[in-house]
Structures are given as structure tokens and as C-alpha cells.
Amino acid sequence: MVFALVGLVVLALLGAVHRYVWRRFVGDTTAPGSRLRRAGTVAAFVLPLLSVGAMTSGRVGAPFWLQQVLAWPGFLWLACLLYLTLALLVGEVVRPVLLRVLARRDAARTGAESGTASGTPAETSGTPTDVPDEPRPRTEELVTSGPAGVSASSEAVARTASEASDPVAEPETEPAASTSAPALAPHPSRRLFVSRVVGGAAAAAGLATVGYGTYGVLRGPSVQRITVPLAKLPRAAHGFRIAVVSDIHIGPILGRAHTRRIVDTINATSPDLVAVVGDLVDGSVADLGSAAEPLAALRARHGSYFVTGNHEYFSGAEQWIDHVRELGLVPLENARVEIEGFDLAGVNDIAGETEGQGPDFGRALGDRDRGRAAVLMAHQPVVIHDAVEHGVDLQLSGHTHGGQLWPGNYLAELANPTVAGLERYGDTQLFVSRGAGAWGPPVRVGAPSDITVVELASRQA
């Protein structure tokens, strides 16, 4: 029931956002019945349907080729919708300012044109004494024969008498129709101009942001390096290098080429050990097994290790554990191995609790020698308090993607103790990777993908 209500709220919110985006980009900038308006209206219905299809096709068991067809436009539109909306919201601040500036400019221009049309007042405001006298017609010259002539002469005499009795009378002038200041209410053409300027700028900013973020994901992760001192690490293990990679997210968008880039990047660092910290895939072994095969080429002196993430339990965790084992990785299912100078442990992701395969810290760490340093692989940072309780020196995690799409990092902070980087909790240090791939939109903004080489340092060195 709660899930259904949340779903309805999300759908209502998406509908409202799409309506707002349509209004600003289409309704305010195109003429009714025009081709552009029709095309924009069709897109406003088709794009969200593609997004829903991209998010649900894998869960409902749609053919993999259909998942691939829907994934690119559907997920990319979600990223575009986010940044187009943010850009439009900024435009709401600019819009009234721009309208006011244009209104004042038009008012000043109208006033200037009105002054030019009425002539130069200094030359026309003089008294009749400034104008040369003109000969006045004599009364007898105005008299003509017949009734019409009498009427005309009478009017002329009356007008002449009036002028004579009021020698300083001003000549009649037409009322000035444009002397009053125009209202500041936006003119239709002015509103259209501003809507197109703001809409165009918002579209350029939003689409450029998504384009750059997509390029960053498709280019592949960069390599980061950090040094982590461990009090219990012996001198012999000083400088031990662990290549930490998480959230590769092989799926309908990021396939075999993506895996190959990551493997090549890891091997170029010449690590002593590779730690794959969950969320390797978004799909079944049948669909993505071949895309994961480049992992067999990982090279490290002490081998490569793997723990499950929450997405493995959406994709058939048991099958993937068997498959990565076939590729040469060692799955740590609530287990521990002894490495030169420290213990390496791994626990299942908490999503496995729904299948009775959740994390078991007692099994992984309960009977070990606490005089040795312990490094724990656990996909989600939220288990850090269990790690502290069991005397772990360093926990390696992922899951957060560093927020992936700004301002998503603020939401990630609400659900995770650490979003990215290294932090200390008591005697335990927690390192959270931003991940090497992307979930949903193949876009990262403000959280670039990375692979981190963690170099362990002995205080005895």
C-alpha cells in the first residue's frame, strides 16, 4: 500500500514537471496549431513513456534488445528533464527582470518619438506679436450676393471680431495622444521575445550539462590515489596498493567496451590487489555475461576480490557469484582471507536479507586475530557501525555514486554516513568510492567516475 502511494506521488510529480517544461519550452514560445507546437506536444507525451519503459523493462523481463532500445532515450531524458527544469527555475528569476527592462526601454523610446513628432516647442510657443502681421480682409470684401454669401460673410465678420478682441489667443493644437507613460504590463510581442530568450538559454544550459556529463561517463573513470595509515599494519605491508572499483553497472547502456576500459585502467596502475565492491551489473548473466568477460583480464599480485551490491540481488546474485568466480575473481560471501600483513574480509550486501543472504559480520570477522589489521569490503557505507563494533581498521564501500547527478549528493547525504572520500568513525576509517559507472542515465554531474588506488601505510615504517 505504501509503495503504491509513493508511486502515485512520483507519477503526479513527474506529470506536473512535464507540464511545466512543456509550457515554458512549447506553450510560451510557439503559435497555436504550428508544427513546432505539435512536435513539442508529441515529445511531451512520448519522452516520459520512454523513461517509464527504460526503468521497468528489465524488471518485467522484456527482451534485452528492447531494454537497449528504450534505455538510451528513456534514461537520457530523465537527466535532461532534471537540468532543463533547474535551468528554467533560474529563468523564472531572470524573466520578470528582463520584462521590466524592456518595458522601460520601450517607454523611453516612445517618449522620444512623441517629442520628435510634436516639433520643437521653443519655436512654436511664441505670442502672436512674434508673427508678422497679415493683412486682414475688409468687411466689404466678405460680402457676396445671396443667402450663402450672407452666411459666409457673417461667419467671417464674427471670426475677425473675435480675433481682434483677443489678440493673445493661442492657436488651437491637437491633443497629444502619446504624452502619457505607457503601462508596464508586458506587450504580447515582448512576452514572446522574453519567453524565447529564456527558453533558449535554459535549453542550451541544460542540454550542454547533460552532454558533458555523458561524455565523462563514456570516456571512462579517472584514477585517484590516497594513502591510508593503519596502526596495526606491519612494516612489511607498507605501501600495499588496493585498486578499489565499485558500481561498474554493466547493463543495457554500458556494455563490454565499458568493462574493457575499466580493466585496462586498473591494470595500468599495477595494483597488489583489486577490490570490486558491488553493483557490478544491471541484468542477468544470460544477457550480460559476455559483457563482463573482460574482468578475466584483471591482473594483481594478490588477486581480485568481489562482494555483492544491492543490484546483484535484482539480477540473480547466485548466478553472478558463480560467473565472477569463473572469470577468476574471488567472491567473499561473509568470508575472510589472510593477505600479506592484514586480513581482507567481505560481507554480502544488506539487500540480500530478503533472500536470507544478508551480511554476517560474526562469520566474516568474529574469530580473527584482532592484533592484525583488518580491511573490510562492504558495498553500502551504512554498515560502518557494525565494522566499528568488530574492530575493522578500514572499510571499502561504494553505492552512493557520490550523488551522480548534482544536486543528488544532498539526497545521498541523508541516507549515507559518507557520500564520497575518506572519513573516520572511532578507530575505523571508511573510504567510499564514487564508482566507475552510472545507474540509470549514463550521466554524471559534479561526481565524476573514478577508480581509487588505496595505498596502505604502516606507522612502523
C-alpha positions in Angstrom: 0.0 0.0 0.0 2.8 2.4 0.9 4.7 1.5 -2.2 1.6 2.2 -4.3 1.1 5.6 -2.7 4.7 6.6 -3.2 4.4 5.5 -6.8 1.3 7.7 -7.3 3.1 10.7 -5.8 6.1 10.2 -8.0 3.9 9.9 -11.1 2.0 13.0 -10.2 5.2 14.9 -9.6 6.6 13.8 -13.0 3.4 14.8 -14.7 3.5 18.3 -13.1 7.1 18.8 -14.1 6.5 17.7 -17.7 3.5 20.1 -17.9 5.7 22.9 -16.6 8.5 22.1 -19.1 6.0 21.9 -21.9 4.5 25.2 -21.1 7.8 27.1 -20.9 9.5 25.5 -23.9 6.5 24.9 -26.2 3.3 26.7 -25.0 5.0 30.1 -24.4 7.2 30.1 -27.5 5.2 28.7 -30.3 2.0 29.6 -32.1 -1.2 27.5 -31.6 -1.5 24.9 -34.3 2.0 25.4 -35.6 4.2 22.4 -36.5 6.6 23.2 -33.7 3.9 23.2 -31.1 2.5 19.9 -32.4 6.0 18.3 -32.3 6.7 19.6 -28.8 3.4 18.3 -27.5 4.1 14.9 -29.0 7.5 14.8 -27.4 6.0 15.8 -24.0 4.0 12.6 -24.1 6.5 10.2 -25.8 9.6 11.0 -23.8 8.2 10.2 -20.3 6.7 7.0 -21.7 10.2 6.0 -22.9 11.6 6.8 -19.5 9.0 4.6 -17.8 9.8 1.9 -20.3 13.5 2.1 -19.6 13.0 1.8 -15.9 10.6 -1.1 -15.9 11.6 -3.2 -19.0 14.3 -5.0 -17.1 12.1 -5.7 -14.1 9.3 -7.2 -16.2 11.6 -9.4 -18.2 11.4 -7.6 -21.5 13.8 -8.9 -24.2 17.3 -7.5 -23.8 17.3 -5.8 -27.2 14.1 -3.9 -26.2 15.8 -2.8 -23.0 18.7 -1.5 -25.0 16.3 0.4 -27.4 14.5 2.0 -24.5 17.5 2.7 -22.2 19.3 5.4 -24.2 16.5 7.8 -24.9 14.5 6.9 -21.8 17.3 7.4 -19.2 18.9 10.3 -21.0 15.6 12.2 -21.0 15.4 11.8 -17.2 18.8 13.6 -16.9 17.7 16.2 -19.5 14.4 16.8 -17.6 16.3 17.4 -14.4 18.7 20.0 -15.8 16.2 21.7 -18.1 13.9 22.1 -15.1 16.7 23.6 -13.0 17.6 26.0 -15.8 14.0 27.1 -16.2 13.7 27.7 -12.5 16.7 30.0 -12.7 15.0 31.6 -15.7 12.0 32.4 -13.6 14.1 34.9 -11.7 15.5 36.4 -14.8 12.2 36.6 -16.7 10.5 39.5 -14.7 13.7 41.5 -14.6 14.1 41.2 -18.4 10.4 42.2 -19.0 10.8 45.3 -16.8 14.0 46.4 -18.5 12.4 46.0 -21.9 9.2 47.8 -20.8 11.2 50.8 -19.5 13.3 50.9 -22.7 10.1 50.9 -24.8 8.6 53.6 -22.7 11.7 55.8 -23.1 11.7 55.2 -26.9 8.0 56.1 -27.2 8.5 59.3 -25.3 11.4 60.3 -27.5 9.4 59.6 -30.7 6.4 61.6 -29.3 8.6 64.6 -28.7 10.0 64.4 -32.2 6.6 64.2 -33.8 5.2 67.3 -32.0 8.0 69.6 -33.3 10.3 71.9 -31.3 8.2 73.6 -28.7 10.6 76.6 -28.3 9.8 77.7 -31.9 6.0 77.3 -31.7 5.2 78.7 -28.3 5.6 82.4 -29.1 2.8 85.0 -28.9 1.1 86.4 -32.0 3.4 89.5 -31.7 6.2 87.3 -32.8 4.5 86.5 -36.0 4.4 89.1 -38.8 1.0 90.8 -39.2 -1.0 89.6 -42.1 -3.5 91.9 -44.0 -7.0 91.4 -42.7 -9.7 91.2 -45.2 -12.1 94.2 -45.4 -15.7 93.6 -44.5 -17.0 94.7 -47.8 -14.8 92.0 -49.5 -16.5 89.3 -47.5 -20.0 90.3 -48.6 -21.3 88.4 -51.5 -24.7 88.2 -53.1 -27.4 85.7 -52.0 -28.1 83.9 -48.7 -25.0 81.8 -48.8 -22.9 84.8 -49.2 -24.6 86.5 -46.3 -23.9 83.5 -44.1 -20.3 83.3 -45.1 -19.7 87.0 -44.5 -21.4 86.8 -41.1 -19.1 84.0 -40.0 -16.1 85.8 -41.3 -17.0 89.0 -39.5 -17.6 87.2 -36.3 -14.3 85.4 -36.5 -12.5 88.7 -37.3 -14.1 90.3 -34.4 -13.1 87.5 -32.1 -9.5 87.7 -33.1 -9.5 91.4 -32.6 -10.9 91.2 -29.1 -8.4 88.6 -28.0 -5.1 89.5 -29.5 -3.0 87.0 -27.4 -5.2 83.9 -28.1 -3.1 80.7 -28.7 -3.7 78.8 -31.9 -5.6 75.6 -31.5 -3.4 72.5 -31.2 -4.4 68.8 -31.5 -4.4 66.9 -28.2 -1.1 64.8 -27.7 -2.1 61.2 -27.8 1.2 59.8 -26.7 2.2 62.1 -23.8 1.1 59.7 -21.1 3.6 57.0 -20.0 2.7 53.5 -21.3 1.7 50.8 -18.8 4.4 48.4 -17.7 2.2 45.4 -18.5 4.2 43.1 -20.9 3.2 43.6 -24.5 2.4 40.2 -26.2 5.4 40.5 -28.6 7.6 41.4 -25.6 6.4 38.4 -23.7 7.1 36.1 -26.6 10.6 37.6 -27.1 11.5 37.1 -23.4 10.0 33.5 -23.4 12.1 32.6 -26.4 15.3 34.1 -24.9 14.9 32.5 -21.5 13.7 29.2 -23.0 16.6 29.1 -25.5 19.2 29.9 -22.8 17.7 27.2 -20.5 17.7 24.6 -23.2 21.3 25.4 -24.1 22.4 25.2 -20.4 20.5 22.1 -19.6 21.5 20.1 -22.7 25.1 21.2 -22.5 25.3 20.0 -18.9 23.8 16.6 -19.8 26.1 16.3 -22.9 29.2 17.0 -20.8 28.1 14.6 -18.1 27.5 11.8 -20.7 30.9 12.4 -22.2 32.5 11.9 -18.8 30.9 8.5 -18.3 31.6 7.2 -21.8 35.2 8.4 -21.6 35.7 6.1 -18.5 36.8 6.6 -14.9 39.9 8.5 -13.9 42.4 7.2 -11.3 42.5 8.7 -7.8 45.2 7.9 -5.2 45.0 8.1 -1.5 47.2 6.9 1.4 45.6 5.4 4.4 47.8 4.8 7.5 46.8 1.7 9.6 48.1 1.4 13.1 48.3 -2.4 13.1 49.8 -2.7 9.6 53.3 -4.3 9.7 56.2 -2.6 8.1 56.4 -5.4 5.5 53.0 -4.4 4.2 53.8 -0.7 4.0 52.9 0.6 0.5 50.4 -2.2 -0.3 48.2 -0.9 -3.1 44.5 -1.9 -3.4 42.6 -0.8 -6.6 39.1 -0.1 -5.4 36.4 -0.1 -8.0 32.6 -0.1 -7.4 29.3 0.5 -9.2 30.5 -0.6 -12.6 26.9 -1.1 -13.6 27.3 -3.2 -16.7 23.9 -3.1 -18.4 21.8 -2.1 -21.5 23.8 1.1 -21.9 27.3 0.4 -20.5 28.5 -2.9 -22.0 31.6 -4.8 -22.9 33.6 -1.8 -24.1 32.9 -0.1 -20.7 34.2 -3.1 -18.8 37.3 -3.2 -21.0 38.1 0.4 -20.3 37.8 -0.2 -16.6 40.0 -3.3 -16.7 42.7 -1.5 -18.7 42.7 1.4 -16.3 43.1 -0.8 -13.3 45.9 -2.9 -14.8 47.7 0.3 -15.7 48.1 1.1 -12.0 49.8 -2.3 -11.3 47.9 -2.9 -8.0 48.7 -5.5 -5.5 45.0 -6.4 -5.1 41.8 -5.5 -6.8 38.6 -5.0 -4.7 35.3 -4.9 -6.7 32.9 -3.5 -4.2 29.5 -4.4 -5.5 26.9 -3.3 -8.1 28.8 -4.9 -10.9 25.7 -5.4 -13.1 22.2 -4.4 -14.0 20.8 -7.6 -15.6 21.1 -11.3 -15.8 24.1 -13.5 -16.6 22.3 -14.6 -19.8 22.1 -11.0 -21.1 25.3 -9.6 -19.7 27.7 -12.5 -19.1 29.7 -11.7 -22.2 29.9 -8.0 -21.3 31.6 -9.0 -18.0 34.1 -11.3 -19.6 36.9 -8.6 -19.8 37.1 -8.9 -16.0 39.1 -12.1 -16.6 42.0 -9.9 -17.7 42.4 -8.2 -14.3 46.0 -8.5 -13.1 47.1 -8.1 -9.5 49.8 -9.8 -7.4 47.3 -10.9 -4.7 44.3 -11.4 -6.9 40.9 -9.8 -7.4 38.0 -10.0 -4.9 34.3 -9.3 -5.2 31.4 -8.6 -2.9 27.7 -8.2 -3.8 25.9 -5.0 -4.1 22.1 -4.3 -3.9 21.8 -4.5 -7.7 23.2 -8.1 -7.8 20.1 -9.1 -5.9 17.9 -7.6 -8.6 19.9 -9.5 -11.3 20.3 -13.0 -9.9 23.1 -12.8 -7.2 23.8 -16.5 -7.1 24.3 -16.8 -10.8 26.6 -13.7 -10.8 28.7 -15.0 -7.9 29.3 -18.2 -9.9 30.1 -16.3 -13.1 32.6 -13.9 -11.5 34.3 -17.0 -9.9 34.6 -18.4 -13.4 36.2 -15.2 -14.5 38.9 -15.5 -11.9 37.6 -13.2 -9.2 37.2 -14.5 -5.6 33.7 -13.8 -4.1 33.8 -13.0 -0.4 30.4 -14.1 0.9 30.6 -13.2 4.6 34.2 -14.6 4.4 37.8 -13.6 5.1 41.2 -14.3 3.7 44.6 -13.6 5.1 46.7 -11.3 2.9 50.3 -10.4 3.5 50.2 -8.2 6.6 46.4 -7.9 7.1 43.1 -9.7 6.9 40.7 -9.0 4.0 37.0 -9.6 4.7 33.9 -9.2 2.7 30.2 -9.2 3.6 27.1 -9.6 1.5 25.0 -6.5 0.8 22.1 -5.8 3.1 19.7 -6.2 0.1 20.5 -9.9 0.4 18.5 -10.1 3.6 15.3 -10.5 1.5 16.8 -13.8 0.2 18.3 -14.9 3.5 21.8 -13.9 2.3 22.4 -10.7 4.2 25.6 -9.5 5.8 27.0 -11.7 8.6 29.8 -9.8 10.4 30.3 -12.5 13.0 31.0 -15.1 10.4 33.3 -12.8 8.4 35.2 -11.2 11.4 34.2 -13.0 14.6 37.1 -15.4 15.1 40.0 -13.4 13.7 43.2 -12.2 15.5 42.4 -8.6 16.4 46.1 -7.9 16.6 46.2 -7.9 12.8 44.9 -5.1 10.7 41.5 -5.7 9.0 40.2 -4.4 5.7 36.5 -4.9 5.0 34.8 -4.9 1.7 31.1 -3.9 2.1 29.0 -2.3 -0.6 27.0 0.1 1.4 28.6 2.7 3.8 25.7 2.3 6.3 27.2 -0.8 7.8 30.1 1.2 9.2 28.8 0.9 12.7 29.0 -2.9 12.5 32.5 -2.6 11.2 33.5 -0.4 14.2 32.0 -2.9 16.6 34.0 -5.7 15.0 37.3 -3.9 15.1 37.8 -3.2 11.4 40.6 -0.8 10.6 39.4 0.2 7.1 36.1 -0.3 5.3 35.9 0.0 1.5 32.5 0.9 0.1 30.6 2.3 -2.9 26.9 2.5 -3.5 26.4 6.3 -3.3 28.0 7.3 -6.8 29.0 10.5 -5.0 25.4 11.6 -5.7 26.0 11.1 -9.5 23.8 14.0 -10.6 24.0 17.2 -8.7 22.2 18.1 -6.5 21.7 14.4 -5.8 24.6 14.5 -3.5 22.5 16.3 -0.9 19.9 13.5 -1.0 22.7 10.9 -0.8 24.0 12.6 2.4 20.6 12.0 4.0 20.9 8.2 3.5 24.6 7.6 4.0 27.1 8.5 6.6 29.7 9.3 4.0 29.0 10.1 0.3 32.5 10.0 -1.1 36.1 10.0 0.2 37.7 9.0 3.4 36.3 9.7 6.9 37.0 8.3 10.4 34.5 6.7 12.7 36.1 5.9 16.0 39.1 3.6 15.3 37.7 2.7 11.9 38.3 4.6 8.6 35.7 4.5 5.9 36.5 5.0 2.3 33.6 5.5 -0.2 34.2 5.3 -3.9 32.2 7.4 -6.3 32.1 4.4 -8.7 33.3 3.7 -12.2 29.9 3.6 -14.0 26.4 5.1 -13.7 23.0 3.8 -12.9 20.0 5.0 -15.0 21.2 8.0 -17.0 24.7 7.4 -18.3 25.4 10.9 -17.0 27.5 12.3 -14.1 27.4 15.9 -13.0 29.5 17.0 -10.0 30.6 13.5 -9.2 33.0 12.1 -11.8 33.5 8.4 -12.0 36.8 7.0 -10.6 38.9 4.1 -9.7 40.9 4.7 -6.5 44.2 3.2 -5.6 44.3 3.0 -1.8 47.9 2.7 -0.6 48.2 1.3 2.9 50.8 2.9 5.2 52.4 1.3 8.3 53.1 3.6 11.2 56.1 1.4 11.9 57.7 2.3 8.5 
